[in-house]
Amino acid sequence: MKNVVKNAVTGKGKSRGAVWCGVVLGFLVAVAGCDRLEPVDTGGVKTPCEFVNEENIDETIPIINEFLENLSNSLDEEQKLQELVTWFKSHSCITDARILHISGIETLPPQSEILISFKENGVTKELILDISMGEPLKAIRYHECYSQSYCDKDVIVSATEYENAPNGFVNIIDMKIVNNCLKIKFEASGCDGSTWKVELIDTEAVAKSSPIQRDVRLSLDNKEDCDAVITKEMSFNIEDLRCPYGGKKVILHIYGSNTNIAVKTILYEY
């Protein structure tokens, strides 16, 4: 290196400009190589999803408040909450987020609520986040959803209803369990589906396996005489399907119009 620098100063060999370019380029390559070898120190700061997967979601509240503090003052309260919802959805562990109400809890200052669906080690859960509507907005706490309030209906546990309830044609597209709600997406022909009567009915019978198994069918009473294909999603509280012998899991076999073949099988963990 000393010879190269000396030649650059005296002008011998290559032109001064060319030599200096070589020296600088070599220095930059050496520095870049060092950067690749040295690990970047993040200060041990964890991402929201890391806290979620550690089952420690409460630790995300300081991160949320830092985000809220940096929002523009030109945004109104609803716009700030929408920005927060968008921020939640940008994280891979968050499957959904939506505003339940704005300033609907009459405290000082009033509070809003955001419903958050997330995956915690592969299991989908829901929590409600309380937001204090002061300046700036501030996340206060998470709390459980009350499943009775957020499911559209309760499951019916009746052998008689299972056998005799309407059996209109229905195509089950998808389903998932969030907390104690079984959410079913389905389709059938009709005009707009506004007159449909839909129930989820259990046979009352329990197969004593490990975990136990139950048969449940989606009943559709459809008197609409139109050819349009209507898609809907409904949720059913399935707490009454929990194992009567203890245990924390139930296998549910879901039937549609054809009560001889289960359309879907899903594991209910609680």
C-alpha positions as CSV (number, residue, x, y, z in Angstrom):
1,M,0.0,0.0,0.0
2,K,2.9,2.4,0.8
3,N,4.4,2.0,-2.7
4,V,1.0,2.6,-4.3
5,V,0.5,5.8,-2.3
6,K,4.1,6.9,-3.1
7,N,3.6,6.4,-6.8
8,A,0.4,8.3,-6.7
9,V,2.1,11.3,-5.0
10,T,5.1,11.3,-7.4
11,G,3.1,10.6,-10.5
12,K,5.2,7.7,-11.5
13,G,3.6,4.7,-13.3
14,K,0.0,5.5,-13.8
15,S,-1.6,9.0,-13.9
16,R,-2.4,10.5,-10.5
17,G,-6.2,10.3,-11.1
18,A,-6.1,6.7,-12.1
19,V,-4.0,5.6,-9.2
20,W,-6.1,7.6,-6.6
21,C,-9.2,6.0,-8.1
22,G,-7.7,2.5,-7.6
23,V,-6.7,3.4,-4.0
24,V,-10.2,4.7,-3.1
25,L,-11.9,1.8,-4.8
26,G,-9.8,-0.7,-3.0
27,F,-10.5,1.1,0.3
28,L,-14.3,1.0,-0.4
29,V,-14.2,-2.7,-1.3
30,A,-12.3,-3.4,1.9
31,V,-14.8,-1.5,4.0
32,A,-17.8,-3.1,2.3
33,G,-16.3,-6.5,2.9
34,C,-15.9,-5.6,6.6
35,D,-19.6,-4.5,6.7
36,R,-20.7,-7.9,5.4
37,L,-18.6,-9.8,8.0
38,E,-19.7,-7.7,11.0
39,P,-23.3,-8.4,12.2
40,V,-25.7,-5.5,12.5
41,D,-26.5,-4.6,16.1
42,T,-30.3,-4.0,16.3
43,G,-30.0,-3.3,20.0
44,G,-32.2,-6.4,20.8
45,V,-35.4,-4.6,19.6
46,K,-38.1,-7.2,18.8
47,T,-40.7,-6.9,16.2
48,P,-44.5,-7.1,17.1
49,C,-44.7,-10.6,15.5
50,E,-41.9,-11.8,17.7
51,F,-43.8,-10.8,20.8
52,V,-46.9,-12.4,19.4
53,N,-45.2,-15.7,18.8
54,E,-43.8,-15.6,22.3
55,E,-47.4,-15.2,23.6
56,N,-46.5,-11.8,25.0
57,I,-48.7,-9.5,22.9
58,D,-49.0,-7.0,25.7
59,E,-45.3,-6.0,25.0
60,T,-46.5,-4.6,21.6
61,I,-48.3,-1.7,23.3
62,P,-45.2,0.5,23.5
63,I,-44.5,-0.1,19.9
64,I,-48.0,0.8,19.0
65,N,-47.8,4.0,21.0
66,E,-44.6,5.0,19.3
67,F,-46.4,4.6,15.9
68,L,-49.4,6.7,17.2
69,E,-47.1,9.5,18.5
70,N,-45.5,9.8,15.0
71,L,-48.8,10.2,13.1
72,S,-49.4,13.6,11.5
73,N,-51.4,16.1,13.4
74,S,-53.3,16.9,10.2
75,L,-55.1,13.6,10.5
76,D,-58.5,13.4,12.3
77,E,-59.2,10.7,14.9
78,E,-60.8,8.3,12.4
79,Q,-58.0,8.7,9.9
80,K,-55.5,8.0,12.7
81,L,-57.3,4.8,13.7
82,Q,-57.4,3.8,10.0
83,E,-53.7,4.3,9.8
84,L,-53.3,2.1,12.8
85,V,-55.4,-0.6,11.2
86,T,-53.3,-0.5,8.1
87,W,-50.2,-0.7,10.2
88,F,-51.5,-3.8,12.0
89,K,-52.3,-5.5,8.6
90,S,-48.8,-4.9,7.4
91,H,-47.5,-7.5,9.8
92,S,-47.5,-11.1,8.7
93,C,-48.8,-12.4,12.0
94,I,-51.9,-10.2,11.9
95,T,-54.7,-11.8,9.8
96,D,-57.2,-9.0,10.2
97,A,-57.9,-5.7,12.0
98,R,-60.9,-3.4,12.0
99,I,-62.4,-0.6,14.0
100,L,-65.3,-1.6,16.2
101,H,-66.3,1.9,17.2
102,I,-64.8,5.4,17.5
103,S,-65.1,7.1,21.0
104,G,-67.9,4.7,21.9
105,I,-66.7,4.3,25.5
106,E,-67.6,7.4,27.5
107,T,-64.5,8.0,29.6
108,L,-62.2,11.0,29.9
109,P,-60.9,11.0,27.3
110,P,-63.2,8.6,25.4
111,Q,-62.0,5.3,24.2
112,S,-62.2,3.5,20.9
113,E,-61.8,-0.2,20.2
114,I,-60.0,-2.2,17.4
115,L,-60.6,-5.9,16.9
116,I,-57.4,-7.7,16.0
117,S,-57.2,-11.3,14.6
118,F,-53.7,-12.8,14.8
119,K,-51.8,-16.0,14.5
120,E,-50.0,-17.0,17.7
121,N,-47.8,-20.0,16.9
122,G,-50.1,-21.1,14.2
123,V,-53.3,-20.7,16.2
124,T,-55.8,-17.9,15.1
125,K,-57.0,-15.7,18.0
126,E,-58.8,-12.4,18.5
127,L,-58.3,-9.6,21.0
128,I,-59.8,-6.1,21.4
129,L,-57.4,-3.2,21.8
130,D,-58.6,-0.2,23.7
131,I,-57.4,3.2,22.4
132,S,-57.6,6.4,24.5
133,M,-58.6,9.2,22.2
134,G,-56.5,11.9,23.8
135,E,-53.7,13.8,22.0
136,P,-51.8,11.8,21.0
137,L,-53.9,8.6,20.7
138,K,-52.7,6.0,23.1
139,A,-53.1,2.2,23.3
140,I,-54.1,1.2,26.8
141,R,-54.7,-2.6,27.0
142,Y,-55.8,-5.7,25.1
143,H,-58.8,-7.7,26.4
144,E,-60.6,-10.8,25.4
145,C,-63.5,-10.8,22.9
146,Y,-66.8,-12.0,24.3
147,S,-67.7,-14.6,21.8
148,Q,-71.4,-14.4,22.4
149,S,-71.3,-10.8,21.2
150,Y,-69.3,-11.5,18.1
151,C,-70.7,-14.7,16.8
152,D,-73.8,-14.3,14.6
153,K,-75.6,-17.3,16.2
154,D,-75.2,-20.2,18.6
155,V,-74.8,-23.8,17.5
156,I,-78.0,-25.9,18.1
157,V,-77.3,-29.3,19.9
158,S,-80.3,-31.5,19.0
159,A,-80.6,-34.9,17.4
160,T,-84.2,-34.1,16.3
161,E,-83.2,-30.8,14.7
162,Y,-80.2,-32.4,13.0
163,E,-82.6,-34.9,11.3
164,N,-85.5,-32.6,10.5
165,A,-84.2,-29.1,9.9
166,P,-84.3,-27.8,6.2
167,N,-81.7,-29.2,3.9
168,G,-81.4,-26.8,1.0
169,F,-78.4,-27.1,-1.3
170,V,-75.4,-25.3,0.1
171,N,-71.8,-25.3,-1.0
172,I,-69.3,-24.8,1.9
173,I,-66.3,-22.9,0.6
174,D,-64.2,-22.3,3.7
175,M,-64.2,-22.2,7.4
176,K,-62.1,-21.2,10.4
177,I,-62.3,-21.0,14.2
178,V,-61.5,-17.8,15.9
179,N,-61.7,-18.0,19.6
180,N,-65.1,-19.8,20.1
181,C,-66.6,-18.8,16.8
182,L,-66.8,-21.2,13.8
183,K,-66.9,-18.9,10.8
184,I,-68.3,-20.6,7.7
185,K,-68.2,-19.1,4.1
186,F,-70.7,-20.7,1.9
187,E,-72.7,-20.2,-1.3
188,A,-76.1,-21.2,-2.7
189,S,-78.4,-20.0,-5.5
190,G,-80.9,-17.3,-4.8
191,C,-81.9,-13.7,-5.3
192,D,-79.9,-11.9,-2.7
193,G,-79.9,-14.3,0.3
194,S,-81.8,-11.9,2.5
195,T,-84.5,-14.4,3.3
196,W,-82.3,-17.4,4.0
197,K,-82.5,-19.1,7.4
198,V,-79.2,-20.7,8.3
199,E,-78.4,-22.9,11.3
200,L,-75.5,-25.0,12.5
201,I,-76.8,-28.2,14.2
202,D,-75.0,-30.9,16.2
203,T,-76.3,-34.5,16.4
204,E,-75.8,-34.6,20.2
205,A,-73.7,-37.8,19.7
206,V,-70.1,-37.8,20.8
207,A,-67.5,-40.3,19.4
208,K,-65.2,-41.2,22.3
209,S,-61.9,-41.0,20.6
210,S,-58.9,-38.9,21.5
211,P,-59.8,-36.2,20.9
212,I,-63.5,-36.7,20.8
213,Q,-65.4,-36.2,17.5
214,R,-68.8,-34.7,16.7
215,D,-70.9,-34.4,13.6
216,V,-72.4,-31.0,12.7
217,R,-74.3,-29.8,9.7
218,L,-75.1,-26.5,8.1
219,S,-78.8,-26.2,7.5
220,L,-80.2,-23.9,4.9
221,D,-83.8,-23.0,4.4
222,N,-83.9,-21.3,1.0
223,K,-87.1,-20.3,-0.7
224,E,-85.6,-17.8,-3.1
225,D,-86.4,-18.7,-6.8
226,C,-83.5,-17.0,-8.6
227,D,-80.4,-18.4,-10.3
228,A,-77.8,-16.0,-9.0
229,V,-75.0,-17.5,-6.9
230,I,-74.9,-15.7,-3.5
231,T,-71.9,-16.0,-1.2
232,K,-72.2,-15.4,2.5
233,E,-70.2,-15.8,5.7
234,M,-71.8,-16.6,9.1
235,S,-70.2,-17.3,12.5
236,F,-71.5,-19.7,15.2
237,N,-70.6,-19.9,18.8
238,I,-69.5,-23.5,19.4
239,E,-68.7,-23.5,23.1
240,D,-71.5,-26.0,23.6
241,L,-69.6,-28.5,21.6
242,R,-66.7,-28.8,24.1
243,C,-65.8,-32.2,25.4
244,P,-68.1,-33.2,28.2
245,Y,-65.5,-35.6,29.6
246,G,-62.7,-32.9,30.0
247,G,-60.0,-32.3,27.5
248,K,-59.2,-29.3,25.4
249,K,-59.8,-30.5,21.8
250,V,-62.8,-31.6,19.7
251,I,-62.7,-32.8,16.0
252,L,-65.7,-31.4,14.2
253,H,-67.0,-33.1,11.0
254,I,-69.0,-30.5,9.1
255,Y,-71.7,-31.6,6.7
256,G,-73.6,-29.6,4.1
257,S,-76.6,-30.7,2.0
258,N,-75.3,-34.3,1.7
259,T,-75.5,-35.7,5.3
260,N,-73.6,-38.8,4.2
261,I,-70.3,-37.1,3.4
262,A,-68.5,-34.6,5.6
263,V,-67.5,-31.6,3.6
264,K,-64.8,-30.3,6.0
265,T,-63.1,-31.5,9.2
266,I,-61.7,-29.0,11.6
267,L,-60.0,-29.1,15.0
268,Y,-61.6,-27.0,17.8
269,E,-59.0,-26.2,20.5
270,Y,-60.0,-24.2,23.6
